Amino acid sequence: MSEEHKDWAAVPGGITAPQGFKAAGVVAQVRKKGRRDLALICSEVPAVAAGLFTRNLVKAAPVILSQEHLAGGRAQAIVVNSGIANAYMGAQGMADARRMASVTAESLGVPVADVVVASTGVIGEPLPIAKIEKGIRDAAVNLTRDGGGDAAEAIMTTDTALKEYALRFNPDDGAGPAVTIGGIAKGSGMIHPNMATMLSFLTTDAVIDRVALDAALRYAADRSYNAVTIDGDTSTNDMVVILANGLAGNAPITADSAGFEAFRDALKAVCVELAKMIAHDGEGATKYMEVQVRGAQNEQGALQIARTIASSNLVKAALFGEDANWGRIITAAGYSGVLFDPERVTIWIGDLKMADGGTGLDFDEERAKEILEGREIEISLDLHQGDAGGVAWGCDLSYDYVRINANYRT
């Protein structure tokens, strides 16, 4: 944690760490796996809301419905099933998504338009809607402040670990109440920077208006979820949604208020932690990769180069093979679409300088092997052309990735 944010504190609870939020995760038997597969998240009061959704032309029914509901800028509940995506199911898919929203609204006593619906899993299969309805009702009577972890587990598909994080901070430089931001995410495969790249649900007790919340979410997502790549695919169901219920009682945050930057940066920090968890948990991954680019002319260019390197299948395969093939790194930077002078670039793998001034360097192969045998690999580039930087995260490409996705439906 940086010195400038030394007042930030990680807190337990994830999605239910902020005041006024409860959650549950139950077994609805969506795909008969005997594990939690339906999550419900609820605020005690209506909340300001914002969301970002997949840019895939093919959008699942819950994405279409949630975009419709969030057009009003408020929400109070989120219902999510895993196992079946409810995507490419025509009129029946929309009817089932609307049924999920209406049963949730009835169970919680909230307006149906205040319910966000999400699904994840296999495309082209019908939802077992009767089982899901029962699961929603079961979850509604089991909502608790301790249910964040169960909800995080319930949204998992091929994930091997649940992903939750929460942060408490003061947006008013110590002058007012503390604010908490919490979140959960799922994502292991079908991940690539093209908003939203996975499912993530965020909550905060901050008092913040809709314009500021939307701006903060876009800023944070571009520098976190949109900087993660696992395999170059983006799903039909991707979304990230944030609810802000205002129960912290802080001075109201607007886009031009003193507390906006603090809120935006804290939200980014929460999203970055969740994004890193996704990269660590990439399908079949044996290596976690962080790509840092500095010395760029602007942040956008630095981010684009970092994302391109992290998404290169040749770079990912080299990491899996523990091969210090830095040529694949500079090649990926070169096709990123960002202009830079290749003769000025310095490249490191870990703390080992591999290339500088337009040419490769003699390096210690044993030291390179030692670095690449580790679980976490850092790749760094200095373009020596400016003061901007950017970071992206990813993982290697292993035999297990093919095995997992070759048998995904079974």
VOKOLDO-855037 format. One record per residue (C-alpha): x, y, z; residue in three letters. Coordinates in steps of 0.5 Angstrom, whole numbers, plus 500, padded with zeros to 3 digits. Last residue first. Layout:
# residues N
XYZAla ...
END
This chain:
# residues 410
462436461Thr 460443458Arg 467445459Tyr 471439457Asn 476442451Ala 476448456Asn 479445462Ile 484441457Arg 486447453Val 488451459Tyr 491445463Asp 496445457Tyr 499451459Ser 498459457Leu 501463462Asp 498469466Cys 495476466Gly 496483469Trp 497489466Ala 500496469Val 501503466Gly 506508466Gly 507516464Ala 513520465Asp 516520457Gly 520517452Gln 525513456His 521506453Leu 522503460Asp 519496460Leu 518491466Ser 516484466Ile 514481473Glu 513474474Ile 510470480Glu 510463481Arg 518462481Gly 521458476Glu 522464471Leu 526468476Ile 531462477Glu 531460470Lys 533467468Ala 539467474Arg 542461471Glu 541464464Glu 546470466Asp 545475461Phe 549478455Asp 544484452Leu 539484447Gly 539490442Thr 536497441Gly 538501447Gly 537496452Asp 535488453Ala 535483458Met 536486464Lys 535481470Leu 531484476Asp 524480474Gly 525480467Ile 527486464Trp 527490458Ile 530497456Thr 527501450Val 531507447Arg 532503440Glu 525501439Pro 522508439Asp 515509441Phe 508509437Leu 503505440Val 499500436Gly 501494440Ser 504491434Tyr 511493437Gly 510492444Ala 508484442Ala 515484439Thr 519487444Ile 516481449Ile 517476444Arg 524478443Gly 525477451Trp 525469450Asn 527468457Ala 524461457Asp 520458463Glu 516454458Gly 510456461Phe 513463461Leu 514462454Ala 507460452Ala 505466455Lys 509471451Val 507467445Leu 500467447Asn 501475447Ser 495478452Ser 500480457Ala 504484452Ile 498487449Thr 496489455Arg 502493457Ala 503496451Ile 496499451Gln 497501458Leu 503505457Ala 499508451Gly 493510455Gln 498513460Glu 502518456Asn 509519453Gln 511512456Ala 517512461Gly 514506464Arg 511499462Val 509494468Gln 507487466Val 505483472Glu 505475470Met 502470474Tyr 505463473Lys 502456473Thr 495457470Ala 490452468Gly 485457468Glu 487464470Gly 487464478Asp 493469479His 490473474Ala 483473477Ile 486475484Met 490481481Lys 483484478Ala 480483485Leu 486487488Glu 486492482Val 478493483Cys 479495491Val 485499489Ala 481503483Lys 475504488Leu 480507493Ala 483512488Asp 476514485Arg 474515493Phe 480519494Ala 479523488Glu 472525489Phe 473527496Gly 474534494Ala 468535490Ser 468536482Asp 465529481Ala 460529487Thr 461526493Ile 457528499Pro 460529506Ala 460522509Asn 454519512Gly 457512512Ala 450510510Leu 450513503Gly 447506499Asn 452506494Ala 451500489Leu 457498484Ile 456493478Val 461490473Val 459486467Met 461480463Asp 455476460Asn 457475453Thr 464473454Ser 470476452Thr 476472449Asp 483473449Gly 486468454Asp 487470461Ile 488478460Thr 487483466Val 488491464Ala 481492463Asn 479489470Tyr 484494473Ser 486501470Arg 480501466Asp 475499471Ala 477504476Ala 476510471Tyr 470507469Arg 467506476Leu 469513478Ala 466516473Ala 459512474Asp 460514481Leu 461521480Ala 455522475Val 450518480Arg 452522486Asp 456519492Ile 454518500Val 459512501Ala 456506504Asp 460502498Thr 458496494Thr 462492488Leu 460486484Phe 464483479Ser 463479473Leu 468478468Met 472482462Thr 468488463Ala 470491459Met 474489453Asn 481487456Pro 480480456His 478474460Ile 474468457Met 477464463Gly 478465471Ser 473470473Gly 469471478Lys 469477483Ala 467480490Ile 467487492Gly 467492498Gly 468499499Ile 468503506Thr 467510508Val 470513514Ala 466519517Pro 469526517Gly 475531517Ala 480525517Gly 482527510Asp 475528507Asp 475521503Pro 477517509Asn 478510508Phe 476503509Arg 478497504Leu 474491502Ala 476484498Tyr 473478495Glu 475473490Lys 473466491Leu 479460489Ala 479455484Thr 475459479Asp 472454473Thr 465457475Thr 464461481Met 458466483Ile 456462489Ala 463462492Glu 463470492Ala 456469495Ala 458465501Asp 464469502Gly 459475503Gly 454472507Gly 457474514Asp 453481514Arg 447476513Thr 441474508Leu 439467509Asn 431469508Val 433472501Ala 437466499Ala 432461500Asp 427465496Arg 432466491Ile 434458491Gly 427456490Lys 426461484Glu 433458481Ile 430451482Lys 424453478Ala 428457473Ile 432451471Pro 435456466Leu 436454459Pro 442452455Glu 445456450Gly 451458453Ile 455455459Val 456459465Gly 455466468Thr 448469470Ser 447476472Ala 440480474Val 440487478Val 434489481Val 431496483Asp 427495477Ala 423490480Val 421495486Pro 423492493Val 420487498Gly 425482498Leu 422476496Ser 418479491Glu 423483488Ala 428477488Thr 422473484Val 421479479Ser 428479478Ala 429472476Met 423472472Arg 425478468Arg 431474467Ala 427467465Asp 423471460Ala 429474457Met 432467456Gly 425464453Gln 425470448Ala 431468445Gly 436463449Met 443466446Tyr 445467453Ala 442464460Asn 449463462Ala 448457466Ile 453454472Gly 453460476Ser 447464478Asn 447472480Val 442476484Val 443483485Ile 439488490Ala 438495491Gln 438499485Ala 439506482Arg 441510476Gly 435509472Gly 438506466Ala 440501471Leu 434497470His 435497462Glu 442495463Gln 440489468Ser 435487463Leu 440486457Ile 446483461Val 441478464Pro 439476457Ala 446475455Ala 449480450Lys 452478443Val 455484440Leu 461483445Asn 462490449Arg 460487455Thr 457491461Phe 459497465Leu 455499471Gly 452504476Ala 448505482Ala 445510487Val 442505493Ala 435504495Pro 436502503Val 438496507Glu 442494501Ser 442486498Cys 446481495Ile 444474493Leu 448469490Ala 446462487Leu 451457485Asp 453454492Arg 455447491Arg 452440489Gly 454440482Lys 447439479Lys 448444474Arg 443449477Val 442445483Gln 440451487Ala 445451493Val 446458496Val 450464497Gly 447470501Ala 449477502Ala 447483507Lys 449490506Phe 447496510Gly 454499512Gln 460497508Pro 464490509Ala 458486506Thr 461485499Ile 468483502Gly 467482509Gly 474483512Pro 478490512Val 484493508Ala 486499511Ala 487506507Trp 490511512Asp 497510509Lys 494512502His 500517500Glu 505512503Glu 503507498Ser 500500500Met 
END
